[in-house]
Amino acid sequence: WVSSKSWCPYGLKSLMECISRATFLSQPTDITEFLHQYLSELISFRSSHPEIDPKVASFDYQDLWGTLLFKYIRYSLLK
């Protein structure tokens, strides 16, 4: 049995958790395009917050993204 800590790059597990959650919540029809957009926005977020630990940045961006998604869903339902 191999511990994920011994072979997994720092922050990858957190990043994969956030990507998986975002994909599950948004249920995109084009997963490749969704991941491209999500990761591009995450890179931009990380660039504007270079002092933040990579794990924390992944979760902070996920929180921001989730808030915007739920606002969009709420707005769409109220139309």
N, C-alpha and C positions, 0 to 999 in steps of 0.2 A: 504494500500500500504506500502510495506516495502522497505526501502532504502537499496541498496546493501552494503552501508558503515556500516550498523549496524550488518550484519550477515556474511559478506564475509571476509574470512581471508585476511590479508594484502598481496597484490601482486597477489592474485589468478585471479582477473579480467585481469590484464596485461598478466599473464601467459597464460590464456585461449585465449586471443586475438592473442598472438604469435603462439600458437599451432594451432589455427584455420587457421591463414594465411599460415603457413608452410604447413599444410595439403592440403589446397586449391591450393597453388602454385605447389606443387609437384605431386598432384593427385596419391598417392600411390595405388598400387593394394592390398597391405596388410596393412591396416591402423594400426592394432595392432602392427605389427613389426616396422612400421615407427615411431609410437609414442614412442615405447620402445627405439629405437635408438636416436630419437630427444631428449627425456627427459634424457637419459643417458649422451649424449653429453652436454646438458644444465647443468646437475649436475656437470660434470667435469669442465665446464667453470666457474660455480659459485664457485667451490672449489678453483680454481686458482685465483679468484678475490673476496676474502671474504669481502673486504672493500666496495664493491659496494652495494647500495640499491637493494633489491630483484626485485623491479619493473624495475629499470634501467638495471639490469643484464639481465632480460628477453628480453628487447628491444635491448640491445647491442648484445646479442647472436643472436637474430632474424636478426639484420643487418648483422652480420658476416655470418650467415647461408644463408641468401638471396644472398649475394655477391657471395658466393661459388656456390650456385645453378645456378645463372645466368651465371657464368663463365663456368660451366659444360654444360649448354644448348648451349651457344655460341660455345664452342669447339665441341660439338656433331654436330651442324649444319654445321660447317666448314669442317668436315671430308669428 
